[in-house]
Amino acid sequence: MWERKTLLLSEQSGWIVCNYVNSTTEIQVLRIANISNWYFERVIFPRQRFQFEAPPDADLEIHTGIMASAILSDKIQCNRLCIS
């Protein structure tokens, strides 16, 4: 019997599956900008859990506050957020 298997991007490219939780009471913007030819940005609400795929050498920037004046509050290496 023929079986179809869907591969995650991480299984195909060496990227890693990461998990981040916004443990604050404020909206955050997550951004990865240190990878050439690739840009990632997502809005995360308070207490929201977010799973994503990224290159292992990517740095996740966490911007907190009102959108127009959000401040870079943290930078985490994606390999520290890896769940797989």
VMD Tcl script that draws the C-alpha trace (Angstrom):
set ca {
  {0.00 0.00 0.00}
  {1.31 3.44 -0.95}
  {1.68 5.85 1.98}
  {2.04 9.59 1.63}
  {4.22 11.35 4.18}
  {4.33 15.11 4.53}
  {7.69 16.42 5.67}
  {8.03 19.53 7.76}
  {10.25 22.24 6.38}
  {12.63 21.49 9.25}
  {12.98 17.87 8.10}
  {13.78 18.96 4.54}
  {16.18 21.83 5.17}
  {17.89 21.33 8.51}
  {15.81 24.08 10.08}
  {14.63 23.59 13.65}
  {11.17 23.71 15.22}
  {11.04 26.38 17.93}
  {8.55 27.35 20.61}
  {8.11 30.76 22.24}
  {5.60 31.88 24.87}
  {4.71 35.51 25.48}
  {4.55 35.41 29.27}
  {3.91 39.16 29.54}
  {0.65 41.10 29.63}
  {1.65 43.09 26.53}
  {1.52 42.46 22.80}
  {4.90 41.49 21.38}
  {6.34 41.50 17.88}
  {8.68 38.60 17.12}
  {11.20 39.27 14.38}
  {14.09 37.40 12.77}
  {16.22 39.70 10.65}
  {19.73 38.23 10.76}
  {19.21 35.65 7.99}
  {19.95 36.93 4.49}
  {17.13 36.70 1.92}
  {14.61 35.77 4.61}
  {12.44 37.90 6.87}
  {10.12 36.78 9.65}
  {7.76 38.90 11.74}
  {4.69 37.92 13.79}
  {2.49 39.63 16.37}
  {2.04 37.58 19.54}
  {-0.66 38.33 22.11}
  {-0.24 38.08 25.89}
  {0.06 34.49 27.14}
  {0.08 33.18 23.56}
  {2.27 30.21 22.65}
  {3.85 30.29 19.18}
  {5.57 27.46 17.32}
  {7.67 28.20 14.24}
  {10.49 26.87 12.07}
  {13.76 28.73 11.59}
  {17.42 28.21 10.71}
  {19.44 27.16 13.79}
  {21.63 30.27 13.57}
  {18.66 32.68 13.55}
  {18.20 35.21 16.36}
  {14.65 35.89 17.54}
  {14.14 39.55 18.45}
  {11.30 40.28 20.87}
  {9.85 43.78 20.64}
  {7.44 44.75 23.42}
  {5.08 47.68 23.73}
  {2.78 49.73 21.57}
  {3.43 48.91 17.91}
  {4.64 52.34 16.80}
  {7.06 52.61 19.72}
  {7.90 48.97 20.48}
  {11.25 48.48 22.21}
  {13.63 45.59 21.59}
  {13.29 43.84 24.93}
  {15.19 40.61 24.26}
  {17.11 38.63 21.67}
  {17.21 34.82 21.87}
  {19.11 32.37 19.67}
  {16.57 30.10 18.01}
  {18.62 27.00 18.85}
  {17.78 27.76 22.52}
  {14.05 27.58 21.66}
  {14.34 24.28 19.77}
  {11.78 21.59 20.61}
  {12.77 18.91 18.10}
}
mol new
graphics top color blue
foreach p $ca { graphics top sphere $p radius 0.5 }
foreach p [lrange $ca 0 end-1] q [lrange $ca 1 end] { graphics top cylinder $p $q radius 0.2 }
display resetview
